[in-house]
Amino acid sequence: MSNLVIVESPAKAKSIKKYLGSGFEVTSSMGHVRDLPPAKLSVDVKKDFEPKYAVIKGKEKLVKELLEKAAESDRVFLATDPDREGEAISWHLAAILDLDMSEKNRVTFNEITKTGVQSGMKNPREVDLDLVNAQQARRILDRLVGYRLSPFVSQKIRRGLSAGRVQSVAVRLIVDREAEIRAFVPEEYWSIDAKFLTSQKKAFAASFTGDETGKVKITNKEQADAYLARLKNADYTVASIKKGTRKKSPAPPFITSTLQQDASTRLGFQAQRTMKAAQELYEGVDVPGYGTTGLITYMRTDSLRISEDARAQANEFILKTYGEKYIPEKQHYYKSRANAQDGHEAIRPTIPSLTPEEVKSCLTADQHKLYTMIWKRFIACLMANCLQNTVKAEIRGADAPDKASGKYCVFTASGYTVKFDGYTRLYENSAKDEGKEGALPELTQGDPLKAKELTGNQHFTQPPPRFNEASLIKALEEEGIGRPSTYATIITTIVKRSYVKRESKQLMPTELGEATTELLKDRFPNIVNVKFTAQMESSLDEVGAGKEDYVKILHAFYGDFEQTLNRAKEEMKDVKITLQEDTTDIPCEKCGRNMIIKTGRYGRFLACPGYPECKNAKPLVAETSAKCPKCGAKIIEKRSKKGYTFYGCEAWPNCDFVTWDKPAEEDCPTCGKSLFKRKGGVIACPDEACGFEKKAERKRADADADANAN
């Protein structure tokens, strides 16, 4: 009997083929095969938002091959990824291959292992049309918003802009945070920090917390100096000691959002880089003794569930490696968020006993770093709690006059010692906890102390921090914006489209991002409303659960959206928003107005703002510091019709010098001509007769970027 199994990627196909053996052919759809054509809306609004799907351009040959293989097979199994998007791909494949939608031909693999694949093949089901409709609704919503709203935004701000249902909300979060930072007024406060010595000459730090009246907040230098004066000749005593035991529990296993956050914090990975490595670990790598096998479970999940089989394997590894005391008396079970899909387990190693060191030689650097983090987090989440002995000391200080009047100042010091390391033997819950020391010397109530240091330090309250990838993903998750599979794409999109820029790992809005957000807030408040977007996500989840009709949801959204769009077009028909970054001090030769930068079919150009009265326009010239090696005129940056950057003489067509090499901003030490950067990190003189060249010196920023990437 001939069976055809269709998966999404060739790497996954290779892994699965090994477990199915003869009688099965495993092939790949290479992702999506059918979608809404990009050239037009492709959604019939008047016919209940009927989508007009077509085979994706360039996939015609692949589809033909799939049709031929399906025709030659006795049975076809659709084994695309086990999420909503994967369900939709299977549905599209079923439609293209003319498969019976009522037939149980859909299989899913939570892990690409022998057990996972065989279990999936034993439990085929029908394509879940509720999940498909949830994905269709999301795709149609995004198409309606993108194709109807983007032209309006482009017309009002800058040609070629786009607006998205979820990306616009993400940009708003960043824009609103920037507004908070600008509006923030810092407040001054002071701390008094001390370093005390015990009679055994053991030093420890403590901080001023108050006086005989209770807690005190020091708000200025005068107040701080007054306390320092009181303490100048003070005697210090340990007034009280409070000891206790603190239980520190392990963090739960990873879900998609926390994996991306920790990879950003610990490894410096951008979300897209994290998901690429995770996808490769899921699809399978060649491991000696195991063959091609998936090393982690499916990496797009918001569930904290752990299978009992995996739990048993992990416990066996913990017992063998660390001993019985590292197995908790009561097993740890973690509760997922209320709106979690719970379709898959948490992200975990498929073979808990397979340590990162054992597979290091089989993995790329990124794969190994990520697998190490996933493996340690999973094993640690099932280990016993860490127990710490805590101590808090209250220290009182007063000089002779204060003692006589019953006045004193209070300092507190706290610390801990580890009673039992538990899971921390393997993994700390956060990167900032690693290597943290917190022990205090042995102190007894009534012990005299000597002040070795006593300093007043000025501080100012800080504004809320700008988002980085980790904190933005956390915010999106907490607000219910997007889903695990979309976080990386959201961030990549808003940066690529210049609504947001990265600066030292921080995400900052550009002027374009702020202007677009303000326009949408003013005219389309629901589109950038966090609660509205979160509610829409919840409604789509209800569709996936079979509790809502997706057409009904689309009608409810589109009716108000279309009215709002038409009103905005009418009320803003003569309005054009000009960005500061698009203005220049270059005068128009025809009317004298300062020209502005516009974006056209072949890139940016200069145009008169007086259009249509004045239609003057000319190319936007980006000058460099280099001079033409032929005639000595300036070298300017140019752009080809296909959008590629090259460099040429400003005297063209009288001088024909052009090059793809970028000017190096330095002159040739041999002949004095401008040098250019060539491929391979070489800086060379364009005069072949001179022949000077050297290796380019790497800038510190470039070296740091490479270090972070590795």
C-alpha positions as CSV (number, residue, x, y, z in Angstrom):
1,M,0.0,0.0,0.0
2,S,1.3,3.4,-1.0
3,N,1.0,6.3,1.5
4,L,1.9,9.9,0.9
5,V,2.7,12.1,3.9
6,I,2.9,15.9,3.2
7,V,4.7,18.1,5.7
8,E,5.8,21.8,5.5
9,S,9.6,21.6,5.3
10,P,12.2,19.3,3.7
11,A,14.1,19.0,7.0
12,K,11.0,17.7,8.8
13,A,10.3,15.3,5.9
14,K,13.8,13.8,6.2
15,S,13.3,13.2,10.0
16,I,9.8,11.7,9.6
17,K,10.7,9.4,6.7
18,K,13.1,7.6,9.0
19,Y,10.4,6.7,11.5
20,L,7.8,5.6,8.9
21,G,9.9,3.4,6.7
22,S,8.8,1.6,3.5
23,G,5.3,2.0,2.3
24,F,5.4,5.8,3.0
25,E,6.6,8.6,0.9
26,V,7.2,11.9,2.8
27,T,7.3,15.1,0.8
28,S,7.2,18.8,1.6
29,S,4.8,21.6,0.6
30,M,7.5,24.2,1.3
31,G,5.2,26.1,3.5
32,H,2.0,27.7,2.2
33,V,0.8,26.7,-1.3
34,R,-2.3,28.8,-1.6
35,D,-3.1,32.3,-0.4
36,L,-5.0,35.5,-1.3
37,P,-3.3,36.9,-4.4
38,P,-1.4,40.1,-3.5
39,A,-2.4,42.1,-6.6
40,K,-5.9,42.9,-5.4
41,L,-8.1,42.7,-2.3
42,S,-9.1,39.1,-3.2
43,V,-12.0,39.2,-0.7
44,D,-15.6,39.6,-1.9
45,V,-17.1,41.8,0.8
46,K,-20.6,41.5,-0.7
47,K,-20.6,37.7,-0.5
48,D,-19.9,37.3,3.2
49,F,-16.2,38.1,2.7
50,E,-15.7,35.1,0.4
51,P,-11.9,34.7,-0.1
52,K,-10.5,34.3,-3.6
53,Y,-7.6,31.9,-3.1
54,A,-5.0,31.1,-5.7
55,V,-1.8,29.0,-5.9
56,I,1.1,31.1,-4.8
57,K,3.2,32.4,-7.7
58,G,6.2,30.2,-8.2
59,K,4.6,27.2,-6.6
60,E,2.8,25.9,-9.7
61,K,5.5,23.2,-10.4
62,L,5.4,22.0,-6.8
63,V,1.6,21.8,-6.8
64,K,1.7,19.8,-10.0
65,E,4.2,17.4,-8.4
66,L,2.0,17.0,-5.3
67,L,-1.0,16.3,-7.5
68,E,0.9,13.6,-9.4
69,K,2.2,12.0,-6.1
70,A,-1.3,12.1,-4.6
71,A,-2.8,10.4,-7.7
72,E,-0.3,7.6,-7.4
73,S,-0.9,7.0,-3.7
74,D,-3.6,4.9,-2.0
75,R,-3.8,7.4,0.9
76,V,-2.7,10.9,1.6
77,F,-1.9,12.2,5.1
78,L,-1.6,15.9,5.8
79,A,1.1,16.4,8.5
80,T,1.7,20.2,8.5
81,D,2.6,22.0,11.8
82,P,0.2,21.4,14.7
83,D,-1.1,24.9,15.0
84,R,-3.9,27.1,13.5
85,E,-1.7,28.1,10.5
86,G,-0.6,24.5,9.9
87,E,-4.3,23.5,10.0
88,A,-5.1,26.0,7.3
89,I,-2.2,24.8,5.1
90,S,-3.6,21.3,5.4
91,W,-7.0,22.5,4.4
92,H,-5.6,24.3,1.4
93,L,-3.7,21.2,0.4
94,A,-6.8,19.1,0.8
95,A,-8.7,21.5,-1.5
96,I,-5.9,21.6,-4.2
97,L,-5.5,17.8,-4.1
98,D,-9.3,17.3,-4.1
99,L,-9.3,15.2,-0.9
100,D,-12.4,14.3,1.0
101,M,-12.8,16.8,3.8
102,S,-14.6,14.2,5.9
103,E,-11.8,11.7,5.7
104,K,-9.5,11.3,8.6
105,N,-6.3,12.3,6.8
106,R,-4.9,15.0,9.2
107,V,-2.1,14.0,11.5
108,T,0.0,16.1,13.9
109,F,3.3,15.6,15.6
110,N,4.1,17.4,18.8
111,E,7.6,16.1,18.6
112,I,9.6,14.6,15.8
113,T,10.7,11.5,17.5
114,K,9.8,7.8,16.9
115,T,7.2,7.9,19.6
116,G,5.8,11.3,18.5
117,V,5.5,10.3,14.8
118,Q,4.1,6.9,15.4
119,S,1.6,8.3,17.9
120,G,0.5,10.9,15.4
121,M,0.1,8.4,12.6
122,K,-2.1,6.1,14.8
123,N,-4.5,9.0,15.6
124,P,-5.5,10.6,12.3
125,R,-8.5,13.0,12.3
126,E,-10.5,15.2,10.0
127,V,-9.1,18.7,9.2
128,D,-10.5,20.9,12.0
129,L,-12.6,23.4,10.1
130,D,-13.0,25.5,13.3
131,L,-9.3,26.1,13.4
132,V,-9.2,26.7,9.7
133,N,-12.0,29.3,10.0
134,A,-10.1,31.0,12.8
135,Q,-7.1,31.3,10.6
136,Q,-9.2,32.4,7.6
137,A,-10.8,35.1,9.7
138,R,-7.4,36.4,10.8
139,R,-6.1,36.4,7.3
140,I,-9.2,38.2,5.9
141,L,-9.2,40.7,8.7
142,D,-5.5,41.5,8.0
143,R,-6.2,41.8,4.3
144,L,-9.1,44.1,4.7
145,V,-7.3,46.4,7.1
146,G,-4.0,46.3,5.2
147,Y,-5.5,46.8,1.7
148,R,-8.1,49.4,2.6
149,L,-6.2,51.4,5.2
150,S,-2.7,51.4,3.8
151,P,-3.5,53.5,0.7
152,F,-5.1,56.1,2.9
153,V,-2.1,56.3,5.2
154,S,0.2,56.4,2.2
155,Q,-1.7,59.2,0.6
156,K,-1.7,61.3,3.8
157,I,1.9,60.7,5.0
158,R,4.2,59.0,2.5
159,R,3.9,56.7,-0.5
160,G,4.3,53.0,0.1
161,L,3.3,52.9,3.7
162,S,1.3,50.1,5.2
163,A,-1.0,49.7,8.2
164,G,-1.7,46.4,9.9
165,R,-4.3,45.2,12.4
166,V,-1.7,44.0,14.9
167,Q,1.5,45.7,13.9
168,S,-0.2,49.1,14.4
169,V,-1.0,48.3,18.0
170,A,2.6,47.2,18.6
171,V,3.9,50.5,17.2
172,R,1.4,52.3,19.4
173,L,2.8,50.6,22.6
174,I,6.3,51.9,21.6
175,V,5.0,55.4,20.7
176,D,3.1,55.7,24.0
177,R,6.1,54.6,26.0
178,E,8.2,57.2,24.3
179,A,5.6,59.8,25.2
180,E,5.7,58.7,28.8
181,I,9.5,59.1,28.8
182,R,9.3,62.6,27.3
183,A,6.7,63.7,29.8
184,F,8.5,62.2,32.8
185,V,9.7,64.7,35.4
186,P,12.5,63.2,37.5
187,E,12.3,63.6,41.3
188,E,15.4,63.9,43.5
189,Y,16.0,61.5,46.4
190,W,18.9,60.6,48.5
191,S,20.2,57.4,50.1
192,I,22.6,57.0,53.0
193,D,24.8,53.9,52.6
194,A,27.0,52.5,55.3
195,K,29.6,49.8,55.5
196,F,29.9,48.4,59.0
197,L,32.6,46.2,60.7
198,T,31.9,43.6,63.3
199,S,34.2,43.1,66.3
200,Q,35.7,40.2,64.2
201,K,36.5,42.8,61.5
202,K,33.9,41.3,59.1
203,A,32.5,43.9,56.8
204,F,28.9,44.2,55.4
205,A,26.7,46.9,53.8
206,A,23.5,48.4,55.2
207,S,21.2,51.2,54.1
208,F,19.5,54.0,56.1
209,T,15.8,53.4,56.4
210,G,14.5,55.9,59.0
211,D,14.7,57.2,62.5
212,E,12.9,56.9,65.8
213,T,9.7,58.3,64.1
214,G,9.6,55.5,61.5
215,K,10.5,55.2,57.8
216,V,12.0,58.3,56.3
217,K,12.3,59.4,52.7
218,I,15.3,61.8,52.1
219,T,14.4,64.2,49.3
220,N,17.3,66.7,49.2
221,K,20.9,67.2,50.1
222,E,20.2,69.4,53.2
223,Q,18.1,66.6,54.7
224,A,20.8,64.0,53.9
225,D,23.6,66.3,55.4
226,A,21.5,66.7,58.6
227,Y,21.3,63.0,59.1
228,L,25.1,62.6,58.3
229,A,25.9,65.2,60.9
230,R,23.9,63.3,63.5
231,L,25.7,60.2,62.6
232,K,29.2,61.6,62.5
233,N,30.1,60.6,66.1
234,A,27.4,57.9,66.5
235,D,27.8,54.6,68.2
236,Y,26.2,51.6,66.4
237,T,24.5,48.5,67.8
238,V,22.7,45.5,66.3
239,A,19.2,46.3,67.6
240,S,17.4,43.1,66.4
241,I,18.0,40.1,64.3
242,K,15.2,38.3,62.4
243,K,16.0,34.9,60.9
244,G,13.8,32.7,58.7
245,T,13.7,30.2,55.9
246,R,12.7,31.2,52.3
247,K,11.6,28.8,49.6
248,K,12.6,29.6,46.1
249,S,10.6,27.7,43.4
250,P,11.8,27.0,39.9
251,A,10.4,28.9,36.9
252,P,7.9,26.9,34.7
253,P,9.1,25.4,31.4
254,F,9.3,27.6,28.4
255,I,6.4,28.7,26.2
256,T,7.0,30.7,23.0
257,S,6.9,34.1,24.6
258,T,9.1,33.3,27.5
259,L,11.6,31.5,25.3
260,Q,11.9,34.6,23.1
261,Q,12.2,36.8,26.2
262,D,15.0,34.7,27.8
263,A,16.8,34.2,24.6
264,S,16.9,38.0,24.2
265,T,18.0,38.6,27.8
266,R,20.5,35.8,28.2
267,L,21.8,35.2,24.6
268,G,21.2,38.5,22.9
269,F,19.0,36.8,20.2
270,Q,16.4,38.7,18.3
271,A,13.0,36.9,18.2
272,Q,13.4,35.8,14.6
273,R,16.8,34.3,15.3
274,T,15.4,32.4,18.3
275,M,12.5,30.9,16.3
276,K,14.8,29.9,13.4
277,A,17.0,27.9,15.8
278,A,14.0,26.5,17.6
279,Q,12.4,25.4,14.3
280,E,15.6,23.6,13.3
281,L,15.7,21.8,16.7
282,Y,12.1,20.7,16.4
283,E,12.4,19.5,12.8
284,G,15.4,17.3,13.6
285,V,19.2,17.0,13.5
286,D,21.5,14.0,13.1
287,V,22.6,12.8,16.5
288,P,25.0,9.8,16.9
289,G,23.1,6.8,18.3
290,Y,19.7,8.4,17.6
291,G,19.9,9.2,13.9
292,T,17.9,12.2,12.7
293,T,15.6,13.2,15.5
294,G,13.8,16.3,16.7
295,L,15.4,17.6,19.9
296,I,12.5,19.8,21.2
297,T,8.7,19.7,21.2
298,Y,6.7,22.1,19.0
299,M,8.0,25.6,19.7
300,R,4.8,27.6,19.1
301,T,2.7,27.1,22.2
302,D,1.3,29.0,25.2
303,S,0.6,25.9,27.3
304,L,2.7,24.9,30.4
305,R,1.4,21.3,30.3
306,I,4.0,18.5,30.6
307,S,3.2,15.0,29.6
308,E,3.5,12.4,32.3
309,D,5.8,10.3,30.2
310,A,8.2,13.3,29.8
311,R,7.9,14.0,33.5
312,A,8.8,10.4,34.4
313,Q,11.9,10.5,32.1
314,A,13.1,13.7,33.5
315,N,12.6,12.5,37.1
316,E,14.6,9.4,36.3
317,F,17.5,11.6,34.9
318,I,17.4,13.9,38.0
319,L,17.5,10.9,40.4
320,K,20.4,9.3,38.5
321,T,22.4,12.5,38.1
322,Y,21.7,14.5,41.2
323,G,20.2,12.1,43.8
324,E,16.9,11.5,45.5
325,K,16.9,14.7,47.5
326,Y,16.6,16.7,44.2
327,I,13.2,15.1,43.5
328,P,10.5,17.2,45.1
329,E,8.2,15.6,47.7
330,K,5.3,17.0,45.7
331,Q,5.7,17.3,42.0
332,H,5.6,20.7,40.4
333,Y,2.5,21.3,38.1
334,Y,2.2,24.6,36.3
335,K,-1.0,26.4,35.4
336,S,-1.3,28.0,31.9
337,R,-2.8,31.5,31.4
338,A,-6.6,31.7,31.2
339,N,-6.6,32.3,27.5
340,A,-3.9,29.7,26.6
341,Q,-4.8,27.4,23.7
342,D,-3.3,24.3,25.4
343,G,-3.1,22.6,22.1
344,H,0.5,21.4,22.8
345,E,2.8,20.8,25.6
346,A,5.3,23.4,26.9
347,I,8.6,23.6,25.0
348,R,10.8,20.8,26.3
349,P,13.5,18.4,25.2
350,T,12.1,15.4,23.5
351,I,14.7,13.1,25.2
352,P,15.2,14.6,28.7
353,S,18.3,12.5,29.3
354,L,20.1,13.9,26.2
355,T,22.3,16.6,27.7
356,P,23.5,19.7,25.8
357,E,27.1,18.4,26.0
358,E,26.2,15.1,24.3
359,V,24.7,16.9,21.3
360,K,27.0,19.9,21.1
361,S,29.0,18.5,18.1
362,C,25.8,18.0,16.1
363,L,24.5,21.5,16.5
364,T,25.3,25.0,15.3
365,A,26.3,27.5,17.9
366,D,22.8,29.0,17.9
367,Q,21.1,25.6,18.1
368,H,23.3,24.6,21.0
369,K,22.8,27.8,23.0
370,L,19.1,27.5,22.6
371,Y,18.9,23.8,23.3
372,T,21.0,24.3,26.5
373,M,18.6,26.9,27.7
374,I,15.5,24.8,27.0
375,W,17.0,21.7,28.5
376,K,18.2,23.3,31.7
377,R,14.9,25.2,32.2
378,F,12.9,22.0,31.7
379,I,15.0,19.7,34.0
380,A,15.2,22.5,36.6
381,C,11.4,23.1,36.6
382,L,10.9,19.5,37.9
383,M,13.6,19.7,40.6
384,A,13.2,20.4,44.3
385,N,12.9,24.0,45.6
386,C,15.9,25.9,46.7
387,L,15.9,26.6,50.5
388,Q,17.6,29.7,51.8
389,N,18.3,30.8,55.4
390,T,17.5,34.5,55.5
391,V,18.6,37.1,58.0
392,K,17.5,40.7,58.5
393,A,19.4,42.9,60.9
394,E,18.3,46.3,62.3
395,I,21.1,48.6,63.3
396,R,20.7,51.7,65.4
397,G,23.1,54.6,65.6
398,A,23.1,57.7,67.8
399,D,25.5,60.2,69.2
400,A,25.5,61.2,72.9
401,P,23.0,64.1,72.5
402,D,20.6,61.9,70.5
403,K,20.9,59.1,73.0
404,A,20.0,61.5,75.8
405,S,16.9,62.7,73.9
406,G,15.8,59.2,72.8
407,K,16.7,59.8,69.1
408,Y,18.4,57.4,66.8
409,C,18.8,56.5,63.1
410,V,18.0,53.0,61.7
411,F,19.9,51.0,59.1
412,T,18.9,47.6,57.8
413,A,20.9,44.9,56.2
414,S,19.6,41.6,54.8
415,G,21.1,38.5,53.3
416,Y,20.8,34.8,53.0
417,T,22.8,31.6,52.9
418,V,21.8,28.6,50.8
419,K,20.5,25.7,53.0
420,F,19.7,23.5,50.0
421,D,20.5,24.5,46.4
422,G,17.8,22.4,44.8
423,Y,17.1,23.4,41.2
424,T,19.6,26.3,41.3
425,R,22.4,23.7,41.1
426,L,21.4,23.6,37.4
427,Y,19.6,26.8,36.5
428,E,18.8,30.3,37.8
429,N,15.3,31.7,37.1
430,S,16.7,34.9,35.6
431,A,20.1,35.9,34.3
432,K,20.5,38.6,37.0
433,D,20.3,36.0,39.7
434,E,23.3,34.1,38.5
435,G,26.4,34.4,40.7
436,K,24.5,36.7,43.1
437,E,26.0,36.7,46.7
438,G,23.9,37.7,49.7
439,A,25.5,36.3,52.9
440,L,25.9,38.4,56.1
441,P,28.5,37.7,58.8
442,E,27.3,36.2,62.0
443,L,25.4,38.9,64.0
444,T,23.9,38.8,67.5
445,Q,21.5,41.3,69.1
446,G,23.5,43.8,71.1
447,D,26.7,43.5,69.1
448,P,28.6,46.8,68.8
449,L,29.5,47.8,65.3
450,K,32.0,50.3,63.8
451,A,31.1,52.5,60.8
452,K,33.8,52.1,58.2
453,E,32.0,54.2,55.6
454,L,29.1,56.5,55.6
455,T,28.1,58.3,52.4
456,G,25.1,60.2,51.1
457,N,24.2,59.6,47.5
458,Q,22.0,61.6,45.2
459,H,19.5,59.8,43.0
460,F,16.8,60.7,40.6
461,T,13.7,58.7,39.8
462,Q,14.0,57.2,36.3
463,P,11.4,57.2,33.5
464,P,9.9,53.9,32.4
465,P,12.5,52.1,30.2
466,R,12.1,51.8,26.5
467,F,11.0,48.5,25.2
468,N,13.4,45.9,24.0
469,E,12.4,42.8,22.2
470,A,11.9,40.8,25.4
471,S,9.8,43.4,27.2
472,L,7.7,44.2,24.1
473,I,6.9,40.5,23.7
474,K,6.0,40.3,27.3
475,A,3.7,43.4,26.9
476,L,2.1,41.9,23.8
477,E,1.4,38.6,25.6
478,E,0.0,40.3,28.7
479,E,-2.3,42.5,26.7
480,G,-3.5,39.6,24.5
481,I,-2.1,41.1,21.3
482,G,-1.1,38.6,18.6
483,R,-0.3,34.9,19.3
484,P,2.9,32.9,20.0
485,S,3.6,32.3,16.3
486,T,3.3,36.0,15.5
487,Y,5.5,37.9,18.0
488,A,8.8,37.5,15.9
489,T,7.0,38.6,12.7
490,I,5.4,41.6,14.3
491,I,8.8,43.0,15.5
492,T,10.5,42.2,12.3
493,T,7.8,44.0,10.3
494,I,7.6,47.2,12.3
495,V,11.4,47.6,12.2
496,K,11.7,46.7,8.5
497,R,9.0,49.3,7.6
498,S,10.8,52.0,9.6
499,Y,8.0,52.6,12.1
500,V,10.5,51.6,14.8
501,K,14.3,51.6,15.0
502,R,16.7,49.7,17.1
503,E,19.2,51.6,19.2
504,S,21.4,49.6,21.6
505,K,18.8,46.9,21.7
506,Q,16.1,49.4,22.6
507,L,13.1,49.8,20.3
508,M,12.3,53.5,19.6
509,P,9.6,55.0,17.4
510,T,10.7,56.9,14.3
511,E,9.1,60.1,13.3
512,L,7.2,58.1,10.7
513,G,6.0,55.7,13.4
514,E,4.8,58.5,15.6
515,A,3.0,60.3,12.8
516,T,1.3,57.2,11.6
517,T,0.2,56.3,15.1
518,E,-1.2,59.7,15.8
519,L,-3.2,59.6,12.5
520,L,-4.6,56.2,13.3
521,K,-5.4,57.2,16.9
522,D,-7.2,60.3,15.7
523,R,-9.1,58.7,12.8
524,F,-9.2,54.9,13.5
525,P,-9.1,54.6,17.3
526,N,-10.2,51.0,17.3
527,I,-7.4,49.9,15.0
528,V,-4.7,51.0,17.5
529,N,-6.8,50.3,20.6
530,V,-5.1,47.7,22.7
531,K,-8.3,46.4,24.4
532,F,-10.2,46.3,21.1
533,T,-7.5,44.3,19.4
534,A,-7.2,41.9,22.3
535,Q,-11.0,41.4,22.2
536,M,-10.7,40.6,18.5
537,E,-8.0,38.0,19.3
538,S,-10.3,36.5,21.9
539,S,-13.1,36.4,19.3
540,L,-10.9,34.6,16.9
541,D,-10.0,32.1,19.6
542,E,-13.8,31.5,20.1
543,V,-14.0,30.7,16.3
544,G,-11.2,28.2,16.7
545,A,-13.1,26.6,19.6
546,G,-16.3,26.3,17.5
547,K,-18.2,28.9,19.6
548,E,-18.4,31.8,17.2
549,D,-19.2,32.2,13.5
550,Y,-16.3,33.9,11.8
551,V,-18.4,35.6,9.1
552,K,-20.5,37.3,11.8
553,I,-17.3,38.6,13.4
554,L,-16.1,40.0,10.0
555,H,-19.4,41.8,9.4
556,A,-19.4,43.3,12.9
557,F,-15.9,44.7,12.3
558,Y,-16.1,45.8,8.7
559,G,-19.3,47.8,8.9
560,D,-17.9,50.2,11.4
561,F,-14.4,50.2,9.8
562,E,-15.8,51.1,6.3
563,Q,-17.8,54.0,7.7
564,T,-14.8,55.3,9.6
565,L,-12.6,55.0,6.6
566,N,-15.1,56.9,4.3
567,R,-15.5,59.6,6.9
568,A,-11.7,60.0,7.2
569,K,-11.3,60.2,3.5
570,E,-13.9,63.0,3.2
571,E,-12.8,65.0,6.1
572,M,-9.1,64.8,5.2
573,K,-9.3,65.0,1.4
574,D,-7.1,68.1,1.3
575,V,-4.8,67.2,4.2
576,K,-1.2,66.1,3.7
577,I,1.1,65.4,6.7
578,T,4.7,66.4,6.1
579,L,7.3,64.8,8.3
580,Q,10.2,66.9,9.6
581,E,12.6,64.3,8.3
582,D,11.1,64.9,4.8
583,T,11.7,68.6,4.7
584,T,14.9,70.2,3.3
585,D,16.5,73.6,3.0
586,I,16.9,73.1,-0.8
587,P,14.9,75.9,-2.6
588,C,12.7,75.2,-5.6
589,E,14.3,76.8,-8.7
590,K,10.8,77.7,-10.0
591,C,8.9,79.2,-7.0
592,G,11.4,79.5,-4.1
593,R,9.7,77.1,-1.7
594,N,11.9,74.7,0.3
595,M,11.6,71.3,-1.4
596,I,10.4,68.2,0.3
597,I,11.5,64.5,0.0
598,K,9.0,62.2,-1.5
599,T,9.0,58.5,-2.3
600,G,8.2,57.3,-5.8
601,R,8.4,54.1,-7.8
602,Y,12.2,54.2,-8.0
603,G,12.9,55.6,-4.5
604,R,13.1,59.0,-2.9
605,F,13.2,62.3,-4.8
606,L,12.9,66.0,-4.3
607,A,9.5,67.7,-5.1
608,C,8.1,71.2,-4.7
609,P,5.4,71.3,-1.9
610,G,3.5,73.8,-4.1
611,Y,2.1,71.0,-6.3
612,P,-0.1,71.2,-8.4
613,E,0.7,74.9,-8.9
614,C,4.4,74.1,-9.1
615,K,5.3,70.6,-10.5
616,N,9.0,70.9,-10.1
617,A,10.8,67.7,-9.1
618,K,14.4,66.4,-9.3
619,P,16.5,63.5,-8.1
620,L,17.6,63.4,-4.5
621,V,21.3,63.5,-4.4
622,A,23.2,62.0,-1.5
623,E,26.7,63.4,-1.6
624,T,29.8,61.6,-0.2
625,S,33.2,63.0,0.8
626,A,34.9,61.1,-2.1
627,K,36.1,62.7,-5.3
628,C,35.9,61.2,-8.8
629,P,39.2,59.6,-9.7
630,K,38.7,60.7,-13.3
631,C,37.7,64.4,-13.1
632,G,37.8,65.3,-9.4
633,A,34.1,66.2,-9.1
634,K,32.0,64.9,-6.2
635,I,31.0,61.2,-5.9
636,I,27.3,60.9,-5.2
637,E,25.1,58.0,-4.2
638,K,22.7,56.8,-6.8
639,R,20.0,54.1,-7.1
640,S,19.3,51.8,-10.0
641,K,15.7,51.1,-11.3
642,K,15.7,47.9,-9.3
643,G,16.6,49.7,-6.1
644,Y,20.3,48.9,-5.8
645,T,22.7,51.5,-4.5
646,F,25.7,52.5,-6.6
647,Y,28.1,55.5,-6.8
648,G,28.9,57.8,-9.6
649,C,30.4,61.1,-10.6
650,E,28.1,64.1,-10.3
651,A,29.4,65.4,-13.6
652,W,27.6,62.6,-15.5
653,P,27.1,62.4,-18.5
654,N,30.3,64.4,-19.1
655,C,32.1,61.9,-16.8
656,D,31.2,58.2,-16.9
657,F,32.8,57.0,-13.7
658,V,30.5,54.6,-11.7
659,T,31.2,51.9,-9.1
660,W,29.4,49.5,-6.8
661,D,32.1,50.1,-4.2
662,K,31.3,52.4,-1.3
663,P,33.6,55.4,-0.7
664,A,35.9,54.7,2.3
665,E,36.1,58.3,3.5
666,E,39.9,58.4,3.3
667,D,42.5,59.1,0.6
668,C,45.1,56.9,-0.9
669,P,48.5,57.5,0.8
670,T,50.3,56.7,-2.5
671,C,48.5,58.9,-5.1
672,G,46.0,61.0,-3.0
673,K,42.8,59.8,-4.7
674,S,39.7,58.7,-2.7
675,L,39.7,55.1,-1.6
676,F,36.7,52.7,-2.0
677,K,35.6,49.7,0.0
678,R,35.6,46.4,-2.0
679,K,34.1,43.0,-1.1
680,G,36.1,40.9,1.3
681,G,36.9,43.8,3.7
682,V,39.4,45.4,1.4
683,I,40.0,49.2,0.9
684,A,41.5,49.9,-2.5
685,C,42.5,52.8,-4.8
686,P,40.3,52.9,-7.9
687,D,43.4,53.7,-10.0
688,E,44.8,50.4,-11.2
689,A,48.1,52.0,-12.0
690,C,48.5,52.9,-8.4
691,G,47.3,49.5,-7.1
692,F,47.2,50.5,-3.4
693,E,45.0,48.3,-1.1
694,K,44.7,47.4,2.5
695,K,42.6,45.3,4.9
696,A,39.8,47.4,6.4
697,E,40.1,48.0,10.1
698,R,37.0,46.8,12.0
699,K,35.2,49.3,14.0
700,R,34.5,48.5,17.7
701,A,30.7,48.6,17.0
702,D,31.1,46.0,14.3
703,A,33.2,43.7,16.5
704,D,30.6,44.0,19.3
705,A,27.8,43.2,16.9
706,D,29.6,40.0,15.8
707,A,30.3,39.1,19.4
708,N,26.6,39.4,20.3
709,A,25.7,37.4,17.2
710,N,27.9,34.6,18.3
